[in-house]
Amino acid sequence: MPADAAVDLDHLDKYTGGNFALNREILQLFDNQCQEMLVKLEALAGEASAKPWREITHSLKGAARGIGAFALADAAAEAEKVGSDKMAAIHAIERLKARSVAVQLFIEEFINPKG
């Protein structure tokens, strides 16, 4: 596993025993959940109450760590600190999206390997 991989499969395998079908199912569920959370965060950017923002970013952080998407989890941890500052929220969402794209590409390649 490359050190810069978007998902650490060795980490995920600790929980799944390396079962491909289970890994695929978990990764697909994560991908769907992640995209839903990003949409919700975009809607919350700059809202007066920071609580829903913190709850979603905290959930994303935990889910990302669970599958071994540590760079995305780190971005979520940073985003969790954003309050009601709209510009800070927008920048956090941009970082989250960039990291989530890398995870999406990893998942796509894992599920449908080329070659």
C-alpha positions in Angstrom: 0.0 0.0 0.0 1.6 3.3 -1.0 2.1 5.7 1.8 0.2 8.4 0.0 -2.9 6.2 -0.8 -6.2 7.9 -0.1 -7.4 4.8 1.8 -5.2 2.6 3.9 -6.6 -0.9 3.1 -4.4 -2.5 5.7 -6.3 -0.5 8.3 -9.7 -1.4 6.8 -8.6 -5.1 6.6 -8.1 -5.2 10.4 -11.9 -4.9 10.7 -12.9 -6.9 7.6 -10.3 -9.7 7.6 -9.4 -8.6 4.0 -12.8 -9.8 2.7 -13.1 -8.1 -0.7 -16.9 -8.1 -0.8 -17.1 -6.6 2.6 -14.5 -4.0 1.9 -16.3 -3.1 -1.3 -19.6 -2.7 0.5 -18.1 -0.6 3.3 -16.3 1.6 0.8 -19.4 2.1 -1.3 -21.4 3.0 1.8 -18.8 5.4 2.9 -18.6 7.1 -0.5 -22.4 7.6 -0.5 -22.4 8.9 3.1 -19.5 11.2 2.4 -21.2 12.8 -0.6 -24.4 13.3 1.4 -22.4 15.0 4.2 -20.6 17.3 1.9 -23.9 18.5 0.4 -25.3 19.1 3.9 -22.1 21.0 4.9 -22.5 23.3 1.8 -26.0 24.1 2.9 -24.8 24.9 6.5 -21.8 27.1 5.5 -22.1 30.3 7.5 -25.1 29.4 9.5 -25.5 31.1 12.8 -25.5 27.8 14.7 -22.3 25.9 14.4 -23.6 22.8 16.1 -25.0 21.0 13.0 -21.7 21.7 11.2 -19.6 20.3 14.0 -21.8 17.2 14.2 -21.5 16.4 10.5 -17.8 17.1 10.3 -17.3 15.0 13.4 -19.2 12.1 11.9 -17.2 12.4 8.6 -14.0 12.4 10.6 -14.9 9.2 12.4 -16.2 7.5 9.3 -13.1 8.4 7.3 -10.8 7.2 10.1 -12.8 4.0 10.2 -12.0 3.1 6.6 -8.5 4.4 6.7 -9.0 7.6 4.8 -6.7 9.5 7.1 -6.1 12.6 5.0 -9.8 13.1 4.6 -10.3 12.5 8.3 -7.6 15.2 9.1 -9.4 17.7 6.8 -12.7 16.9 8.6 -11.0 17.4 12.0 -9.8 20.9 10.8 -13.3 21.6 9.4 -14.8 20.7 12.7 -13.2 23.7 14.3 -14.9 26.1 11.9 -17.6 28.2 13.5 -20.1 30.3 11.7 -17.5 32.1 9.6 -18.8 31.5 6.0 -15.4 32.0 4.3 -13.7 29.6 6.6 -16.5 27.1 6.0 -16.2 27.5 2.2 -12.4 26.9 2.4 -13.0 23.9 4.7 -15.5 22.4 2.2 -13.0 22.9 -0.7 -10.4 21.0 1.3 -12.9 18.2 2.1 -14.0 17.9 -1.5 -10.4 17.7 -2.7 -9.7 14.9 -0.2 -13.0 13.2 -0.9 -12.2 13.1 -4.7 -9.0 11.2 -4.0 -11.0 8.7 -1.8 -13.6 8.4 -4.5 -11.0 7.6 -7.1 -9.4 5.1 -4.8 -12.8 3.4 -4.2 -13.6 3.4 -7.9 -10.2 1.7 -8.7 -10.6 -0.8 -5.9 -14.1 -1.8 -7.1 -13.3 -1.8 -10.8 -9.5 -2.3 -11.2 -8.1 -1.5 -14.6 -6.0 -4.1 -16.3 
